[in-house]
């Protein structure tokens, strides 16, 4: 009889005790009834200003429904508002909730964080920076590194204000030939003192030639590397390149009333393109991806052969 009473009491206690404890099938800290009821998530997506709110449910048989490394319990209980337990990247900014919460300490509900402070003015948040790198074939591991480096290519310009954040823009100019057919110093002087100046919007170089005889064709091998101005919107590859050939007029060769305004030099017309002084080679919309090739130009006083090649240094 006593055994029957003890068993009965145990059954009653078991029933009562089970009723007091809420079941947690997956052991994630969230009772099953909460996982079944779900919760609201309030998030802003890339390109949007206003947040949207929607309802989500977690899997009561999985501790981490979306497998992002954050348990369902912490997706609900996090400071700043719950995240979506069914999406690894709640705000769709290219960073998982785990990366934002545990690595970068950014907000997984807003896509406009800027981890390294380099996004202005090109990108509104790291989402834009991530998309840029993806478009240019950068792998995920490198992207995670670049998000923490405000000047990826080391050219001194922040990535969001860099024409090419992945390259330090430079060109190599090679002057290969010159012929001058105008008697710039008068009919009795066929020997010219020639200087060739090559410049960009960030750099310049001068070549001083030995005496040049009018009418003679010269083969040259003059090389220089020039920096380009990296400042600008990413993708806007518009720089300028100028090549000027001058005949230096010293002593008796000086022309005080010279029409070009330079008594001590003559601009050698090597191009028919219009420019401020006439005759210089000027490309004020130089695109390093399209305009690097060999050139042969001819103007009123002479002709020039040269090439421009891409000498940019890629980011590591």
DAUR-V207632 format. One record per residue. N is the residue number from 1. SS is DSSP state (a for helix, b for strand, c for the rest). Layout:
n,ss
N,SS
N,SS
//
This chain:
n,ss
1,c
2,a
3,a
4,a
5,a
6,a
7,a
8,a
9,a
10,a
11,a
12,a
13,a
14,a
15,a
16,a
17,a
18,a
19,a
20,a
21,c
22,c
23,c
24,c
25,c
26,c
27,c
28,c
29,c
30,c
31,c
32,a
33,a
34,a
35,a
36,a
37,a
38,c
39,b
40,b
41,b
42,b
43,b
44,c
45,c
46,c
47,c
48,c
49,c
50,c
51,c
52,b
53,b
54,b
55,b
56,b
57,c
58,c
59,c
60,c
61,c
62,c
63,c
64,c
65,c
66,c
67,c
68,c
69,c
70,c
71,c
72,a
73,a
74,a
75,a
76,a
77,a
78,c
79,c
80,c
81,c
82,c
83,c
84,c
85,c
86,c
87,c
88,c
89,c
90,c
91,c
92,c
93,c
94,c
95,c
96,c
97,a
98,a
99,a
100,a
101,a
102,a
103,a
104,a
105,c
106,c
107,c
108,c
109,c
110,c
111,c
112,c
113,c
114,c
115,c
116,c
117,c
118,c
119,c
120,c
121,c
122,c
123,c
124,c
125,c
126,a
127,a
128,a
129,a
130,a
131,a
132,a
133,a
134,a
135,a
136,c
137,c
138,c
139,c
140,a
141,a
142,a
143,a
144,a
145,a
146,a
147,c
148,c
149,c
150,c
151,c
152,c
153,c
154,c
155,c
156,c
157,c
158,c
159,a
160,a
161,a
162,b
163,c
164,c
165,c
166,c
167,b
168,b
169,c
170,b
171,b
172,b
173,b
174,b
175,b
176,b
177,b
178,b
179,b
180,b
181,c
182,c
183,c
184,c
185,c
186,c
187,c
188,c
189,c
190,c
191,b
192,b
193,c
194,b
195,b
196,b
197,b
198,b
199,b
200,b
201,c
202,c
203,c
204,b
205,b
206,b
207,b
208,b
209,c
210,c
211,c
212,b
213,b
214,c
215,c
216,c
217,b
218,b
219,b
220,b
221,b
222,b
223,b
224,b
225,b
226,b
227,b
228,c
229,c
230,c
231,b
232,c
233,c
234,c
235,c
236,c
237,c
238,c
239,b
240,b
241,b
242,b
243,b
244,b
245,b
246,b
247,b
248,b
249,c
250,c
251,a
252,a
253,a
254,c
255,c
256,c
257,c
258,c
259,c
260,c
261,c
262,c
263,c
264,c
265,b
266,b
267,b
268,c
269,c
270,c
271,c
272,c
273,c
274,c
275,c
276,c
277,c
278,c
279,c
280,c
281,b
282,b
283,b
284,b
285,b
286,b
287,c
288,c
289,c
290,c
291,c
292,c
293,c
294,b
295,b
296,b
297,b
298,b
299,c
300,c
301,c
302,b
303,b
304,b
305,b
306,b
307,b
308,b
309,b
310,b
311,c
312,c
313,b
314,b
315,c
316,c
//
